[in-house]
Amino acid sequence: MATPRQRPSSPSNPDDQSTVRQVSQPPPPFAATSPRERLEGKLRTARELLDRLPASDERARLLQVAVMRRDEALLDGVLSALGVYVPTVPPASR
């Protein structure tokens, strides 16, 4: 039976010395809302943005489609691409 080989000790790895950076400002707490209320809030935000965006903007067209379909995933993606922070709450575990 062979004996296990030991690794030679190497100088400390930079990953061993890394630290986790603290978030400068924690995100606002999530409001206790139903999924429907959360979607309605995102739709309101999207409609307000649509009024300000030019019709020729590709993101405006995507946002319009997301509103028409009530597609929350697409809304989240387009709103984040526009730099709008909309708190999302993960679905409750079953």
Secondary structure, 3 states (H helix, E strand, C coil): CCCCCCCCCCCCCHHHHCCCCCCCCCCCCCCCCCHHHHHHHHHHHHHHHHHHCCCCCHHHHHHHHHHHHCCHHHHHHHHHHCCCCCCCCCCCCC
